[in-house]
Amino acid sequence: MTIGLVLPHQNRIDTTVQLAREAHEAGLRSAWFGQTFSYDSPSLAAIIGREVPGLHVGTAAIPIFGRHPLLLSSQAQTAQAATGGRYHLGLALGTKQLTEAGFGIPYERPIRLLREFLTALRQLVETGSADFHGELLTATTPLPATVPGAEPPVPILVAAMAPQALRVAGELADGILPYLAGPRALAEHIVPAVTAAAEAAGRPAPRIVAFVPGVVTADVEAARETATEALAFYERFPSYQRVIGLSGGTRAADLAVIGDEEAVAAEVKRYREAGATEVVITTTDLGGEADRRRTWKLLGELAAG
């Protein structure tokens, strides 16, 4: 499962199922879904994973503010049982702007909350019970929290890229989901930090699931223009500004992989050499339907290779 993709955003479930089937037929073995304020990502993943046997499905990523480990454990274990063990749960700190505007709650002590959330959640997915009393949250199970068939335990990944979040993820999660972090940022900053934290905690080497915007196209200039507009949203947030800079870029679109099959394959190889255990390509619809199909064909070939 070294090559995957983020399915283009669709509000119609039937359309998303159709796209997932097409991705699987092209040779892809994993499809990922974001979490905003529209569809519920674990539910969608459970549906897709059940409709498309053999396809691994993942959430990248659910913000922890406004959620609770007990409820998220129920969602994740249900998706794991529904897909026969092919669900991957991604968590995120989210952003101050969206958290406070959307939920009306203060965005305070995010690293502490992440540590407590992961501690309680890991107890739940691994044992079906929890008895956690932290500074910011409590999670106990007066009733069983095990979902039959949710095996193996749901992998927990974190969209971590800054030093403190990487430390917590290395200690308590199974891996990370960096986005807009180029090979330089991965190799020099992200992979060493999370790997060292995992080693110090006596945990296995973490999965590094790098999310990379990309498309195979003949019209590189037009696709780059579209990418500049589509990815500008991320430039508003300091965490992304930082990792874009560490990657050698100035704009988010600088991290988009755009070109012919040879150019895109070479960039995927660079991410693997920088320490990514898996590469997930996003925004494959940047250049239109023909380019999307062309991109998926290449990704399927890379996955098979």
N, C-alpha and C positions, 0 to 999 in steps of 0.2 A: 504494500500500500504506500508506495513512495511518491506517486503522482496523483493529484486529485484536482478538483475544481469547485468553485462556488457557483451554484446554479444561478442563472440570471433571475432577478427578483420577479416573481409572478404572484399575483393575488388570487389566481384561480388554481386550486389544488390539482385539478385534472391536467392542466397545462404543465404544472411542475412535475407531475408523475410522468408525463410524456417525455419531458426533457431529461428526466433521470434515466428513463429507459434508453433514450438515445445515447446518453453519456456512457452507460454501461455497455451498450452494444459497440461503442467506439473503443472499448477496452479500458475505460476508467474504472477504478475500484473504490473511489470515495467521492462523496458529494457533501458539501457543507452549506449551511444556512446561517445567515445573520440573525440578529434579534434586535428589532427596533420597537415600534409601537403598533405594528400591524399583526401579522400572523404569530402564533406561538411556535417557536422554533422546535422544541422537543416533540411537540405533537406532530408537526409537519415531518420531522425526521422519522418518527415512528411509522407514519403512513407511507412515506417513500421507501423506507427500509423493508416494509412488509410487502409493498407492491413490486419492488425490484429486488428479488432474492440475490444475494451475493454482493450487493452494493453496501459498503460501509457508509454511514451517515453521521454527520457531526454538526454541533452547534458552535458557532464562532462569532460572537460569544455573548453570553447572558450577563448583563451588569448585575453585580451583587447588591447594590443599593436598591431597596424596595422589594427584595426577595428574602426568603428565609430558608435555611438548610433543610428543614423538615419537608417543606413543600417542593423544593427543587429536587431533593432526593426522590420523592415520589414520582415526579415527572421523569427524571432520568432513568430510574429503575423500570418504570413502565415502558419507556422507549427501548431500553435494553432487552426487556422480555419480548416485546413486540417484534424486534428485529433479529432475535436469536443471537444476541451478543455482538451486534455490529454498530452500537451507538457510542459516540464519543462526546463527552460534555465539555464545552469550553466556557470559561468564566472570564469576566472582565471587571475592572474597577469602574468603567464608565467615565463620564466627565462631569465636572461641577456644573457646567451650564445645563446639560440635558437632565441631570439628576434633580437639580433644584427647580428647574422650570417644569419638568414633567411630573415629578412626584411630590413636590412641595416639601421636601425634607432636606436638611442641611447635609452638604457633602463634607463630612468631617472624619478625620482619622482613617483614611481609606486603607492604609497598610495594616493597621491594627484590625480593622474589620475583615480584611482579606485573610489574615492569619486565623482569626477565630472562625470565620465561615468555612475555610478549608479543613480545619481541625474537626469541626462538628460534622461536616459533610462526608469526610473520609470515614469516620466512625459509622455513619449511616449506610453508605453504599457497601462497606466491607463486612459489617456485622448485622445490619438491620436494626441497630439500636444506638442510642446516644445518651450520654449523661454529661453534658457540657455546660459549664457556667462561666462565661467570660465577662469582660468589662462591658462589651457592647451587645452581646446576644446570649441567649440561653436556648439550648436544644436538648430536650429530654423526651423519652418515649414511654409514656404510660401505657401505650398500646404498641404491638409489634409494627415495625416499619419495613419489614422485608416484603419484596414483591416476588412471588414465585416465578422462576424462569429468568430472573435478572442475573444471568451469569455469563461470563465472569464479571467481577465488580466493574462498574462503569469507570472507564479511564477519565481522569479529571485533568484538564489542561487550562492554563491561564494565559490570557493575552497580556503578558508581562514583557516590558522592554527596559524599564528604568531599574537602577541598582537595587532598591529596597524590594520592589515587587519581584524581581528575579530571585532574590535571596529567599523570600517566602515561598515562591513557586518551586524552587529547587528543593526546599526542605519538605514540602507538604503535597505537591502535585506530581503528576506523571509526566508533565512536559509543558511547553509553552507554545503560544500562537502569535509570533511576531508578525506585524504587518507594516509595510513601507520601510522595512529594515533591510537595506541592501547587503550584499556579501561582505563589505568592509565592516559594517556595524555588527553583523553576526559574528564574524571571525575575531574581531578585536575587542568587542565589548559584551555582547549578549551571550554567546555560547560559553565562553570561559566563566562568566559570572554564575550562570545557572548550573553549570556542570560542577563547579567547585562547591556550591551550596548543597547540591545533591550528594556529592561525595562526603562532605562533612557530616551530613545527616544520616549517612549509611544507606542511602537510597540508590536504586539503579540509575544508570545514565539516563537523563531526561530525553524525551522526544522533543525535537525542534521542528515544529510544523510551520514552515515559512509561507506566509500568504503574500502572493506577488501579483500585482495587476499586469496583465499581458494579453497580447493578441497576435496572431499570425496574419499578416496583411501585405499587400503590394503597395498600398497607399500609406506609407509611414507618416507622412506629414499630416494628413487628415486625421489619422488615428491619434497622433500625438496631440493635436489640437483638441480633439474630443476628450482625451484623457486629462488634459490640463483643466478643462471645465469640470469634468466629472469628479476629479479627485481634489479640487480646491477646498472642498468642505473640511478635509482633514488638516489643512494648514492653519485652521483657527485654533488648534489645540496644542499647548506647549509640549505635551508628550510626543506628538507626531513631529512637531517642528524640530525637537531635539534629535530624534532618530533619523530624520531625513538629513539633517546636517552631519551626523556621524557617518552616514552612508555616502557623503560627498555630494549631496544634492542641495538645491535651493527651493525647489518646488516638489510637491508630491508626484507630479507627472514625470519627474526625472527618474523615479524608481519604476516606472512602467516599462515592461519588456515588450518592445514592439519591433517587428521586422519579419523576415521570411522564416521558413522552417529552420534553416541552419542557424540563424541568429538567435531565435528563441531557444532552441535546444542547447546552444552554447551557454546562454544565460542560466538556464535551469541547472546545467552542470556546475556553473560557478557557485550557485547557492548550495549545491550538495557539497562541493569542496570546502565551502565556508562553514560547514557543520550542520546544515539542515538535514534532518533525517527524512523529512517529507516536504514536498513542494506542492502548494495548492495555488492554482492560477485563478485569479478573480477578474471580473470585468471583461470576460471573453467576448462580450457583445459590443465592444467599443467600435468595431468597424463594420457592423451590420451582420446580417444572417449568413452570408457566404463566408465571411471571415471567421465567424463563430464556428461553423462546421469545419472549416479548414484547421482552426486551432484545436478543436476537440480531436480531430483525426491525428494530429501530431502528438497530442498528449497521450492518446491511447497507444500510439507506437512507442513513446518513451516509457509508458507504464509496462508495456510488454517486454521492453528491452532490459 
